[in-house]
């Protein structure tokens, strides 16, 4: 007969295996992030006639209407033919509207249809949700900018003066408006509320920020107020990147827009982490 004089240690508790396919490096769920990003991209690519081709047609109609109505009898603006001046503004206006629509419609539709739980239940952090949603806005904005920019170059016969500046401001626009779309989607409880935000806030901001005119021609106090509008710097920065001419120094506009992007994304990250107005 044998006796145990020392208590044997309890068997180590078995740690459950990680679900197959889930990989985390540095606490990032790369599989979940990639899945959400892919879903956001495929969501608008499934209806590319509405999300890519329709903006091209709208931009073309703007150019035709303004060129025929004003272009023939109007002189140069900032030393540029009116059609050349108009193109970058329409490009950025379209980018702004599409980047905002991508995130806002995705979240609002999920809340209205009741399947937002499919996004909240997987092991995704607030930062991963933010990055996944923003990836759709960035890809959509990039595709729209590429299509319209190509058409603009073909119509005007001019190349891009500063490609890196143009690319930088398009990226800032996608991040800023994608972040605002997340905030709007979280706040809105139905499509009517989202339509009100789009019609009364986003569309006026994109139209009244130097898209069709130079803000230097505005009387006071509208000229000063325009320089407090970050959307103005997005449009003016894109115009500088395409034509080499702008109302404001591009570096100043880039820094202002970058600061606003950080603030908007910080608020969006906080709301996604806490589940504000989403975990109902």
DAUR-V659020 format. One record per backbone hydrogen bond with DSSP energy under -0.5 kcal/mol. CO is the residue of the C=O (numbers start at 1). NH is the residue of the N-H. Records with the same first field share a line. If there is no record, write none. Layout:
CO->NH, NH
This chain:
3->5
14->16
19->22
21->23
23->30, 31
27->29
28->25, 30
29->33
30->34
31->35
32->36
33->37
34->38
35->39
36->40
37->41
38->42
39->43
40->44
41->45
42->46
44->47
45->48
47->50, 51
48->52, 53
49->54
52->56
53->57
54->58
55->59
56->60
57->61
58->62
59->63
60->64
61->65
62->66
63->67
64->68
65->69
66->70, 71
67->72
70->74
77->80
80->77
81->85
82->86
83->87
84->88
85->89
86->90
87->91
88->92
89->93
90->94
91->95
92->96
93->97
94->98
95->99
96->100
97->101
98->102
99->103
100->104
101->105
102->106
103->107
104->108
105->109
106->110
107->111
108->112
109->113
110->114, 115, 116
115->118
116->119, 120
117->121
122->124
125->129
126->130
127->131
128->132
129->133
130->134
131->135
132->136
133->136, 137
134->138
135->139
136->140
137->141
138->142
139->143
140->144
141->145
142->146
143->147
144->148
145->149
146->150
147->151
148->152
149->153
150->154
151->155
152->156
153->157
159->161
162->166
163->167
164->168
165->169
166->170
167->171
168->172
169->173
170->174
171->175
172->176
173->177
174->178
175->179
176->180
177->181
178->182
179->183
180->184
181->185
182->186
183->187
184->188
190->193, 194
191->195
192->196
193->197
194->198
195->199
196->200
197->201, 202
198->203
201->205
202->206
203->207
204->208
214->217
215->218
219->222, 223
221->225
222->226
223->227
224->227
225->228
226->229
228->230
229->232, 233
230->234
231->235
232->236
233->237
234->238
235->239
236->240
237->241
238->242
239->243, 244, 245
240->244
241->162
242->161
249->253
250->254
251->255
252->256
253->257
254->258
255->259
256->260
257->261
258->262
259->263
260->264
261->265
262->266
263->267
264->268
265->269
266->270
267->271
268->272
269->273
270->274
271->275, 276
275->278, 279
278->280
